[in-house]
Amino acid sequence: MKEKKQLGIKYFGASDIGLVRTENQDSFGKFPKDDLNMYQSKGILFMVADGMGGHTGGKEASQTAVDVVGNEYFSFDSEIISSALLYSFKKANYKINQTSQDALQFRKKGTTCSALVIENDRAHIAHVGDSRIYKISDDSIVQFTNDHTEVGEMVRKKIITEEEAKNHPSKSILIRAMGIETDLEVDLIEDIFISSGDCFVLCSDGLSKVLPEEIKKIVLSNPEEEACKKLISLANDRGGNDNVTVLVIKIVDEHSNDNQIRQTPAVKKKNSWFSITVLLLMVILIAVFVLIFQKEITGLFSKKNITASDSNEIKQEIIPHDNPDALLTEANNLLSEGKLDSAMVLYNLILNQNPLHIGALNGREQVVQKYIRTGNDLLAVNKKDEALLNFKKAFTLDPNDKELNNKIMVIEKSFNKDLSKDDKTTRVNKDQQKKLPDDQTVTKDNNGKEIIFADFNLGNWERPGLSGSDFKDKGSGVVFLKTNKSKKIFYKQAMEDIDLNVDVSFDDHSNENAGVIIGYNKNENNGTENYYLFTLNSSRSYSLIKVNDDKKETIVTGKQIMDTGKKGFQIKLKCLGPWIMIYNDNKLLESYLGSDFIKGKFGFFADSNVEVEFSNLVINSAFEK
């Protein structure tokens, strides 16, 4: 036993935010915290975790992974290392998954987690995600963990080479992470023999642009602290696009008292005949694989890329959304152009298919931060209305940000109840509407956005079950009259990605609901109806309801959306991909992020015994110009 105690551990760990991110979502740890005795019960545990899931969710997930695994591993009633690691990983997975159950569909928290245990003269690994664990020995470096990504799977199946994988557009798409599902598959590697001079490197994927050979050279040529700093510096020199975390562990002869920089050792000779045999077998297997799956492999790389040269064409490209790489490229382009709403539609579409897509999660986080920065800039020049709009958009995407929520509440309380007559509005000038030609050719609103629809010619509208006594055609609008039945009208053509603007005015004695229908679809075979219903009434309360045949789900509610002195509402519903944003007097009231794109007919409705007028209807494209 005393002979085994010849080995000791030198260790250093560090983490850096990088040059692009606004928050470091990596976490790392060593347990026990103040002990490097590798011969104690269950040894020493090292970990690195890389979180995902929005402004606060990613950091919380990665820190939870480190804390829970670190505690549960040592408290598990078994001396079997792999059993204790598996138990602790599953406990951490369960806790992260439970805390994200109430999050939005596209924002589930998750994290990678890679753990290394050094105990006696053996090392053990537990791993999920694309963080990595390398072992350096005899002037060689071996990656012990598999990247749980789509590209990593393609490499393992020899569909592409490791060289092709380095710059593959799908390299960030995870297929496994902690916290996403209720159960977790964990890679376990047991009984890795160690000896004096061996080194281990644990790192998040922020180090991915540093080659293994470069990692080996830096680690072998520097003390552990200096090696960490140089690796992080090199990652930042190559773009710094992600958080980067590095742990360097060196196995040393405990009795040599050697604190000198370790020199690169000579390479030991291997059994050459064995290496040649393995190499020949691999070549034969690859050749057979290519012959059998030649057609599938060719098809994999011959798929036509989706491109969109203008944001107005995106909706044509979204429909066959089977190419997340092309969607991500287009979303990033829109982000760089400042078209945040449009970019967010595409990021959410990608995340709807794969909630672990790191590129889309990163894009989503950048959108949130740009909304916040824009809001802060506007607030600095006292443009509270516009600042609040940006803060609320950010909060829709990151509802766990308490600081942002408090800022919104403070701004809302500071508003004067009397709206200024000089407030900016996107309403169309009355004169412009009167001059609008029948063929709807190129008319623009006050913000320069092209009007794509402005038609209250009821000859183009469906009026199911209505008679002449139920409504009045006013040319520029329609009035639903007080009769004993509910009323609906629909424009005949389905639309998507629109800003619907309309004035709504109630009779002074009407207390029932009226409002706007969007995304209306009817199954002609069984008559079922699906749509969203925005309701409001003269008492200034409103709701957004999702209707699926006879089932109604109230999504959001509110009240007092206008000044008591006003007799009408200026409503805008922005339907952009899966988003619905509700405005009154150009102020954002609510945002709702659904799971499906909102496409269908739009219309207006009124309950029985209510008189309400809808006028000045204008529809623009929801995409920014």
GIZI-V604793 format. One record per residue. N is the residue number from 1. PHI is phi in radians with two decimals (* if undefined). OMEGA is omega in whole degrees, -180 to 180 (NA if undefined). Layout:
BEGIN
n/phi/omega
N/PHI/OMEGA
N/PHI/OMEGA
END
This chain:
BEGIN
n/phi/omega
1/*/-180
2/-1.12/-180
3/-1.11/-180
4/-1.13/-178
5/-1.36/174
6/-1.28/-176
7/-1.65/175
8/-2.40/-176
9/-2.18/166
10/-2.02/-170
11/-2.56/169
12/-2.66/178
13/-2.34/180
14/-2.65/179
15/-2.43/-178
16/-2.41/-178
17/-1.23/-175
18/1.50/-174
19/-1.84/-174
20/-2.04/-174
21/-1.22/177
22/-1.75/-180
23/-2.58/175
24/-1.60/-179
25/-1.73/174
26/-1.46/172
27/-2.44/175
28/-2.60/-179
29/-2.91/175
30/-2.39/-179
31/-2.32/-12
32/-1.04/-169
33/-1.22/-175
34/-2.04/-175
35/-2.52/176
36/-2.10/179
37/-1.44/-177
38/-1.34/-178
39/-1.77/177
40/-1.33/-179
41/-1.01/-180
42/1.22/170
43/1.19/-180
44/-2.02/-178
45/-1.92/176
46/-2.06/-178
47/-2.54/168
48/-2.39/-179
49/-2.44/-178
50/-2.11/-172
51/-1.48/175
52/-2.56/177
53/2.26/172
54/1.63/-169
55/-1.02/-179
56/-2.01/-173
57/-1.12/-177
58/-1.13/179
59/-1.11/180
60/-1.09/-179
61/-1.14/-178
62/-1.16/180
63/-1.20/176
64/-1.09/179
65/-1.03/-179
66/-1.12/-177
67/-1.15/-176
68/-1.21/179
69/-1.08/-180
70/-1.05/-179
71/-1.39/-175
72/-1.21/-179
73/-1.05/-176
74/-1.40/-180
75/-1.53/-179
76/-1.14/-172
77/-1.44/175
78/-2.84/178
79/-1.58/179
80/-1.36/-172
81/-1.03/-176
82/-1.10/179
83/-1.15/-180
84/-1.16/178
85/-1.14/-179
86/-1.08/180
87/-1.06/-177
88/-1.17/177
89/-1.11/-178
90/-1.22/176
91/-1.14/179
92/-1.14/179
93/-1.04/-179
94/-1.10/-177
95/-1.15/180
96/-1.13/-179
97/-1.10/-179
98/-1.16/-178
99/-1.28/-179
100/-1.86/-178
101/-1.09/-178
102/-1.57/-178
103/-1.32/176
104/-1.08/-175
105/-0.96/-175
106/-1.50/-170
107/-2.15/177
108/-1.03/178
109/-1.36/177
110/-2.80/180
111/-2.79/166
112/-1.38/174
113/-2.75/178
114/-2.20/-175
115/-2.19/178
116/-2.20/175
117/-1.94/174
118/-1.97/-174
119/-2.48/-172
120/0.98/-179
121/-1.92/-179
122/-2.31/173
123/-2.14/-179
124/-2.38/-174
125/-2.27/166
126/-2.20/-169
127/-2.72/169
128/-2.63/179
129/1.86/-177
130/-2.15/165
131/-1.23/-170
132/-2.29/171
133/-2.24/177
134/-1.88/168
135/-2.06/179
136/-1.98/178
137/-2.74/178
138/0.89/179
139/1.07/175
140/-2.23/177
141/-2.30/-178
142/-2.21/174
143/-1.53/-177
144/-1.46/-178
145/-1.69/172
146/-1.60/173
147/-1.35/180
148/-1.48/179
149/-2.19/177
150/-1.04/-180
151/-1.19/177
152/-1.03/178
153/-1.17/178
154/-1.15/178
155/-1.16/-179
156/-1.11/178
157/-1.54/177
158/1.06/173
159/-1.35/174
160/-2.29/180
161/-1.56/176
162/-1.10/178
163/-1.15/178
164/-1.17/-178
165/-1.21/-174
166/-1.01/-177
167/-2.05/-180
168/-1.19/-176
169/-1.14/-178
170/-1.76/-174
171/-1.19/-179
172/-1.64/-175
173/-1.51/-180
174/-1.34/173
175/-1.94/179
176/-2.69/177
177/-2.76/-180
178/-1.39/173
179/1.78/-175
180/-1.42/179
181/-1.94/-178
182/-1.26/176
183/-2.08/-173
184/-2.47/173
185/-1.61/-175
186/-2.06/172
187/-1.38/179
188/-2.14/177
189/-2.20/-174
190/-1.98/167
191/0.95/172
192/-1.48/-177
193/-1.19/178
194/-2.23/177
195/-2.59/-179
196/-1.01/-179
197/1.75/177
198/-1.24/177
199/-2.31/173
200/-2.12/174
201/-2.18/171
202/-1.86/-177
203/-2.67/170
204/-1.40/-175
205/-1.31/171
206/-1.14/178
207/-1.65/-171
208/-1.13/-180
209/-1.49/174
210/-1.70/-174
211/-1.26/178
212/-0.92/180
213/-1.10/177
214/-1.23/177
215/-1.06/-179
216/-1.01/-176
217/-1.09/-178
218/-1.16/-178
219/-1.16/-178
220/-1.27/-174
221/-1.76/-175
222/-2.46/170
223/-1.05/-172
224/-1.02/180
225/-1.15/-180
226/-1.16/178
227/-1.09/178
228/-1.01/-176
229/-1.12/-179
230/-1.20/178
231/-1.13/179
232/-1.13/179
233/-1.09/180
234/-1.16/177
235/-1.08/179
236/-1.23/177
237/-1.09/-178
238/-1.73/173
239/2.19/-180
240/0.98/-175
241/-1.34/-176
242/-2.49/170
243/-1.09/179
244/-2.35/180
245/-2.23/-177
246/-2.39/171
247/-2.07/177
248/-2.03/-180
249/-2.14/180
250/-2.06/177
251/-1.62/-175
252/-2.20/173
253/-1.33/-172
254/-1.08/-175
255/-1.69/-179
256/-1.40/-179
257/0.92/-174
258/-1.60/179
259/-1.87/-180
260/-1.38/175
261/-1.13/-177
262/-1.29/179
263/-1.46/179
264/-1.18/-178
265/-1.37/176
266/-1.28/-179
267/-1.39/176
268/-1.31/178
269/-1.32/178
270/-1.79/172
271/-1.27/-172
272/-1.11/-178
273/-1.12/180
274/-1.17/179
275/-1.08/-179
276/-1.14/180
277/-1.09/179
278/-1.06/-179
279/-1.09/180
280/-1.11/179
281/-1.06/179
282/-1.10/179
283/-1.08/-180
284/-1.12/-180
285/-1.10/179
286/-1.10/-180
287/-1.09/179
288/-1.12/179
289/-1.04/-179
290/-1.11/-180
291/-1.14/-177
292/-1.27/-173
293/-1.90/-176
294/-1.01/-177
295/-1.13/-179
296/-1.14/-178
297/-1.15/178
298/-1.07/-180
299/-1.14/-179
300/-1.06/-176
301/-1.77/-179
302/-1.92/179
303/-1.12/-180
304/-1.23/179
305/-1.33/175
306/-1.47/175
307/-2.30/177
308/-2.53/-174
309/-1.48/-178
310/-2.49/-175
311/-1.08/179
312/-1.20/180
313/-1.62/-174
314/-1.06/-175
315/-1.08/175
316/-1.27/-179
317/-1.50/-175
318/-1.19/-172
319/-0.96/176
320/-1.58/-168
321/-1.33/180
322/-1.95/-180
323/-2.29/-177
324/-1.11/-180
325/-1.15/178
326/-1.18/178
327/-1.12/179
328/-1.13/178
329/-1.05/-180
330/-1.15/179
331/-1.09/179
332/-1.13/177
333/-1.11/179
334/-1.11/178
335/-1.08/-179
336/-1.16/178
337/-1.47/-180
338/1.45/179
339/-1.58/-168
340/-1.22/-180
341/-1.05/-178
342/-1.15/178
343/-1.07/-177
344/-1.12/177
345/-1.03/-177
346/-1.27/177
347/-1.04/-180
348/-1.17/178
349/-1.11/178
350/-1.11/-177
351/-1.22/175
352/-1.13/178
353/-1.43/-177
354/-2.51/-177
355/-1.10/-179
356/-1.77/-176
357/-1.18/-173
358/-1.12/-180
359/-1.05/179
360/-1.25/177
361/-1.11/177
362/-1.11/179
363/-1.08/178
364/-1.04/179
365/-1.13/178
366/-1.14/177
367/-1.08/179
368/-0.98/-178
369/-1.17/178
370/-1.21/174
371/-1.03/-178
372/-1.15/180
373/-1.10/178
374/-1.09/178
375/-1.07/179
376/-1.12/179
377/-1.11/180
378/-1.20/179
379/-1.14/-180
380/-1.14/178
381/-1.86/173
382/1.15/173
383/-1.63/-171
384/-1.17/-179
385/-1.04/-177
386/-1.23/177
387/-1.10/-179
388/-1.08/179
389/-1.02/-180
390/-1.19/179
391/-1.12/-179
392/-1.20/175
393/-1.10/179
394/-1.11/-178
395/-1.20/175
396/-1.03/-179
397/-1.46/-177
398/-2.38/-174
399/-1.23/177
400/-1.59/-179
401/-1.41/-176
402/-1.16/180
403/-1.09/179
404/-1.18/179
405/-1.08/178
406/-1.11/179
407/-1.10/179
408/-1.09/-179
409/-1.11/179
410/-1.12/-179
411/-1.13/-178
412/-1.08/179
413/-1.21/-176
414/-1.45/-179
415/-1.19/171
416/-1.34/-177
417/-1.12/180
418/-1.46/-179
419/-1.31/179
420/-1.24/178
421/-1.18/-179
422/-1.56/180
423/-1.01/177
424/-1.18/180
425/-2.50/177
426/-1.69/180
427/-1.16/178
428/-1.37/177
429/-1.02/-178
430/-0.97/-179
431/-1.12/179
432/-1.09/-179
433/-1.16/-179
434/-1.14/-178
435/-1.52/-175
436/-1.12/-179
437/-1.27/-178
438/-1.10/-177
439/-1.51/175
440/1.00/-177
441/-1.48/170
442/0.46/169
443/-2.08/-177
444/-2.12/177
445/-1.54/-175
446/-1.20/177
447/-1.66/179
448/1.43/179
449/-1.48/-177
450/-1.27/176
451/-1.40/-180
452/-1.77/-180
453/-2.84/173
454/-2.80/-168
455/-2.40/171
456/-1.98/172
457/-1.32/-171
458/-1.14/174
459/-1.19/179
460/-1.68/-176
461/-2.08/173
462/-1.50/-178
463/-2.28/-173
464/-1.07/174
465/1.32/-177
466/-1.72/174
467/-2.02/-178
468/-1.07/-180
469/-1.44/-177
470/-1.61/-176
471/-2.64/177
472/-2.27/179
473/-1.50/-179
474/-1.83/179
475/1.41/179
476/-1.58/-179
477/-3.06/179
478/-2.34/177
479/-2.02/170
480/-1.49/-175
481/-1.65/180
482/-1.30/174
483/-2.26/-172
484/-1.53/176
485/-2.46/176
486/-1.31/-172
487/-2.32/177
488/-2.45/167
489/-2.33/-179
490/-2.30/169
491/-1.26/-169
492/-1.21/-174
493/-1.79/176
494/-1.28/180
495/-2.44/175
496/-2.61/178
497/0.90/-175
498/-2.25/163
499/-1.78/180
500/-1.75/180
501/-1.96/179
502/-2.72/173
503/-1.61/-179
504/-2.19/-179
505/-2.26/-180
506/-1.72/169
507/-1.16/-175
508/-1.01/-175
509/-1.85/-180
510/-1.69/-179
511/-2.04/-178
512/-1.51/-175
513/-1.62/170
514/-2.57/179
515/2.90/-169
516/-2.10/175
517/-1.90/177
518/-2.34/178
519/1.09/-176
520/-1.39/176
521/-2.39/180
522/-2.21/176
523/-1.42/-175
524/-1.19/-179
525/-1.33/-177
526/-2.03/176
527/1.37/180
528/-1.22/-178
529/-2.11/177
530/-2.33/-180
531/-2.99/172
532/-1.86/-176
533/-2.17/174
534/-1.73/-177
535/-1.95/172
536/-2.64/180
537/-2.56/-174
538/-1.23/176
539/-1.48/172
540/1.29/174
541/-1.75/-179
542/-2.56/176
543/-2.61/169
544/-2.05/-173
545/-2.14/174
546/-1.73/-176
547/-1.92/175
548/-2.19/-174
549/1.02/-178
550/-1.59/-178
551/-1.60/179
552/-2.16/179
553/-2.13/178
554/-1.37/-175
555/-1.60/178
556/-2.44/175
557/-2.44/178
558/-2.88/179
559/-2.62/179
560/0.92/-177
561/-1.59/177
562/-2.61/179
563/-1.18/-178
564/-1.12/-178
565/-1.33/-178
566/-1.58/-178
567/-1.87/-180
568/-2.59/178
569/-1.94/169
570/-1.94/-171
571/-1.74/169
572/-2.30/172
573/-1.99/178
574/-1.69/180
575/-1.91/-175
576/-2.27/-176
577/1.04/179
578/-1.58/-177
579/-1.64/166
580/-2.20/177
581/-2.07/-174
582/-1.92/-179
583/-2.18/165
584/-2.32/-176
585/0.90/178
586/1.15/176
587/-1.93/-179
588/-1.22/177
589/-1.65/-176
590/-2.61/170
591/-2.28/178
592/-2.29/-180
593/-1.99/-179
594/-1.58/-179
595/-1.77/-178
596/-2.19/176
597/-1.19/-176
598/-1.61/-177
599/-2.47/179
600/2.79/180
601/-1.37/172
602/-2.06/-179
603/-2.97/-178
604/-2.35/-178
605/-2.50/174
606/-2.64/174
607/-1.20/175
608/-1.16/175
609/1.05/173
610/-2.33/175
611/-1.92/-175
612/-2.57/180
613/-1.99/172
614/-1.94/-176
615/-2.53/176
616/0.94/179
617/-1.28/175
618/-2.45/178
619/-2.15/175
620/-2.01/169
621/-1.19/180
622/-1.35/-180
623/-1.37/-180
624/-1.23/176
625/-1.56/NA
END
